[in-house]
Amino acid sequence: MATWRQALEVVMTDEDVARLTALSRSRTEPASRVQRAQMLRSLVACASWILLLAKNSTAPDLSLR
């Protein structure tokens, strides 16, 4: 049976993104922290891409021709 899902809005400042970028490139931090930072950066990049598309009311052509 499906359960109710609640959407969350995640807001990150430029300082937060810079910190995640530094962590995601680190060679001295534990691998789990580096991977988590990489995933969060990807999430922010994906969210900003989706917001940009929604704002411009355009969508890429994903048809397989």
Contacts in CASP RR format, 6 or more apart in sequence:
PFRMAT RR
TARGET T0000
AUTHOR 0000-0000-0000
METHOD contacts of the structure
MODEL  1
MATWRQALEVVMTDEDVARLTALSRSRTEPASRVQRAQMLRSLVACASWI
LLLAKNSTAPDLSLR
10 43 0 8 1.000
10 44 0 8 1.000
10 47 0 8 1.000
12 20 0 8 1.000
12 44 0 8 1.000
17 41 0 8 1.000
17 44 0 8 1.000
20 37 0 8 1.000
20 40 0 8 1.000
20 41 0 8 1.000
20 44 0 8 1.000
21 37 0 8 1.000
21 41 0 8 1.000
23 29 0 8 1.000
23 33 0 8 1.000
23 34 0 8 1.000
23 37 0 8 1.000
24 34 0 8 1.000
24 37 0 8 1.000
24 38 0 8 1.000
24 41 0 8 1.000
26 33 0 8 1.000
26 34 0 8 1.000
26 37 0 8 1.000
53 59 0 8 1.000
53 60 0 8 1.000
END
